[in-house]
């Protein structure tokens, strides 16, 4: 799922899926489901930038049979990362940071 390490160890197994979980807050921010489907949870700002850059997709462009509306199932913050994009590590870092910040500030 990752080509470059994140600031802390985040990789866990949830059921049979490799999952990225923020080590301090416990917020899930990434997962791999099956062979071809990865999901990445981004803040609004990071998601808009990543979509504009082509670093993530809302629907996977190569899997025509995958007719899943991620926003309706999981929420609009979930995207599919383009692992071939040269700046995808930046967006994994953004997801890590948002997962740490979000849980600390949900009570405000």
Phi and psi in degrees as a GROMACS rama.xvg file:
@    title "Ramachandran Plot"
@    xaxis  label "Phi"
@    yaxis  label "Psi"
@TYPE xy
-115.233  140.055  UNK-2
-96.6192  -25.0966  UNK-3
-128.595  147.144  UNK-4
-70.9455  152.714  UNK-5
-90.3494  172.205  UNK-6
-60.7182  -20.0118  UNK-7
-147.285  162.149  UNK-8
-68.355  123.273  UNK-9
-126.735  -4.56451  UNK-10
-83.3319  121.728  UNK-11
-130.56  166.799  UNK-12
-110.103  119.672  UNK-13
-114.204  115.018  UNK-14
56.1147  -115.831  UNK-15
-110.122  10.3455  UNK-16
-102.772  127.094  UNK-17
-62.5255  129.556  UNK-18
-133.941  139.766  UNK-19
-95.8425  119.898  UNK-20
-126.518  128.24  UNK-21
-62.0507  127.997  UNK-22
-67.451  -22.7805  UNK-23
-94.3952  -43.0801  UNK-24
-96.7986  -21.9495  UNK-25
78.6639  9.90426  UNK-26
-78.162  128.964  UNK-27
-76.9323  128.227  UNK-28
-128.888  1.82196  UNK-29
-165.746  151.723  UNK-30
-161.2  156.107  UNK-31
-113.509  128.323  UNK-32
-119.062  108.845  UNK-33
76.2485  -158.812  UNK-34
-81.4288  -40.0996  UNK-35
-110.701  -11.6218  UNK-36
-106.489  113.521  UNK-37
-112.927  147.892  UNK-38
-125.896  142.777  UNK-39
-135.382  129.064  UNK-40
-97.043  117.114  UNK-41
-119.706  151.342  UNK-42
-66.3091  164.855  UNK-43
-55.2548  -48.9194  UNK-44
-63.2642  -47.0288  UNK-45
-65.1669  -38.9542  UNK-46
-62.8972  -44.52  UNK-47
-62.3835  -43.3082  UNK-48
-63.4251  -45.2985  UNK-49
-64.8048  -39.6162  UNK-50
-64.2493  -44.5842  UNK-51
-63.5342  -34.8581  UNK-52
-78.4774  -14.5938  UNK-53
79.9294  17.1164  UNK-54
-83.9058  -18.9774  UNK-55
-139.509  162.649  UNK-56
-128.46  155.525  UNK-57
-86.5324  -38.2033  UNK-58
-123.14  138.541  UNK-59
-69.4998  125.18  UNK-60
-72.3357  -18.0399  UNK-61
-99.709  -14.8427  UNK-62
-107.96  79.5105  UNK-63
-58.6216  -30.7171  UNK-64
-76.0619  -13.2106  UNK-65
-86.8215  95.0829  UNK-66
-106.212  57.0968  UNK-67
-103.328  128.937  UNK-68
-92.8378  95.8427  UNK-69
-58.4729  -40.4595  UNK-70
-59.9881  -41.0706  UNK-71
-75.4738  -28.9603  UNK-72
-83.074  -45.6352  UNK-73
-116.492  -20.8734  UNK-74
118.369  156.258  UNK-75
-67.1276  -15.1334  UNK-76
-76.6416  -11.9826  UNK-77
-89.5645  131.189  UNK-78
-134.452  173.916  UNK-79
-110.069  116.536  UNK-80
-71.8306  143.207  UNK-81
-91.1466  94.5163  UNK-82
-65.2818  -15.8894  UNK-83
-85.0713  -8.66036  UNK-84
-70.0772  135.049  UNK-85
-64.3062  -21.3511  UNK-86
-109.946  19.1935  UNK-87
-62.3102  -31.6734  UNK-88
-60.4118  -34.734  UNK-89
-60.3926  -40.1214  UNK-90
-75.4637  -32.0665  UNK-91
-63.7495  -39.2919  UNK-92
-63.5943  -39.444  UNK-93
-63.8968  -40.6704  UNK-94
-64.6109  -42.4012  UNK-95
-59.3429  -48.3602  UNK-96
-63.6438  -43.475  UNK-97
-65.06  -38.0429  UNK-98
-63.7613  -35.3379  UNK-99
-73.2097  -40.8256  UNK-100
-73.4193  -43.3142  UNK-101
-57.9627  -50.8329  UNK-102
-65.6149  -35.7549  UNK-103
-68.5491  -24.9715  UNK-104
-109.779  2.00558  UNK-105
-64.2111  -28.0066  UNK-106
-80.3066  -7.46323  UNK-107
